[in-house]
Amino acid sequence: MFGDYFLSLCDPPWVLGIVFSEKILIILAVLNLPVYFFLGWVIFDDWEGFVDSVKYIVTSDWISALRGEYYDDAWGEIKFLYFLATCAAAVFGEYLLIEKYFLAN
């Protein structure tokens, strides 16, 4: 009883009432591959920058600090997380537009 009330308080108001369709989200995620490549090109400049960011994600922070690469590690992690956030925002933004304008009842 109390748990349901608490969970209802945790939902942001813009999420309430939206039922996500997994099929549409998967289709959008696949169709957005060119968008992901464009965002990766803008954020990382080339494949080497992307590989370096993934390397810094996998490498522990204290190992990077011992190598003298702590700030490069932090910047690589920030760029990678920003890349993931912008890709997810693109998919969910497109989904909300489709839900609002094409699938509205």
Secondary structure, DSSP 8 states (H G I E B T S, - for coil): -HHHHHHHHHS-TTTTT----HHHHHHHHHHTHHHHHHHHHHHHSSHHHHHHHHHHHHS-HHHHHHHT-HHHHHHHHHHHHHHHHHHHHHHHHHHHHHHHHTS--
